[in-house]
């Protein structure tokens, strides 16, 4: 999972979504128009965009946040 995907989760997106009988797990995000982003979820048949559409500003790192090393 990428750093952007972790920020997407912390902004309220689900870690897994259902599409029919298949469960998809968040792996990254897809930038869209007008500063929006959407999650990329991995399903048994491949990756697919889904989940809530959020504004990129909600994914910004908060002051004082640091990467774990």
C-alpha positions in Angstrom: 0.0 0.0 0.0 1.4 3.4 -0.9 1.6 6.5 1.3 -1.2 8.1 -0.6 -3.4 5.0 0.0 -2.7 5.3 3.7 -3.8 8.9 3.7 -6.9 8.0 1.7 -7.7 5.5 4.5 -7.2 8.0 7.2 -9.5 10.4 5.3 -12.3 7.9 5.8 -12.1 5.5 2.8 -12.7 1.8 3.4 -9.7 -0.6 3.3 -11.9 -3.2 1.5 -14.9 -2.9 -0.8 -17.3 -5.5 -2.3 -18.1 -5.8 -6.0 -20.7 -8.5 -6.3 -19.3 -11.5 -4.5 -15.6 -10.3 -4.7 -13.8 -8.4 -2.1 -11.2 -5.8 -3.2 -8.4 -4.4 -1.1 -7.1 -0.9 -1.4 -3.6 -0.7 -3.1 -3.3 2.9 -4.3 -5.2 6.0 -5.4 -6.2 7.4 -8.9 -6.1 11.2 -9.4 -9.2 12.4 -11.2 -10.2 15.9 -12.5 -10.7 19.0 -10.3 -8.4 17.7 -7.5 -10.5 14.6 -6.7 -9.0 11.1 -6.1 -10.5 7.7 -5.9 -9.2 4.4 -4.6 -7.7 1.6 -6.7 -8.7 -1.7 -5.2 -7.2 -5.1 -6.1 -9.8 -7.8 -6.9 -9.1 -11.5 -7.8 -9.5 -10.6 -11.5 -7.4 -7.4 -11.4 -7.4 -3.8 -10.2 -10.4 -1.5 -10.3 -11.2 2.0 -9.3 -13.9 2.3 -6.5 -14.7 3.6 -3.1 -15.5 7.2 -2.2 -14.3 10.1 -4.3 -12.4 12.6 -2.0 -10.7 15.9 -2.6 -6.9 15.8 -2.8 -6.7 18.4 0.0 -8.0 15.8 2.5 -5.0 13.6 1.8 -2.4 16.2 2.6 0.0 15.4 5.3 -0.8 17.1 8.6 1.8 19.3 10.2 4.0 17.2 12.4 3.3 13.9 10.6 6.4 12.1 9.6 7.1 8.9 7.6 7.9 5.9 9.7 11.4 4.5 8.9 
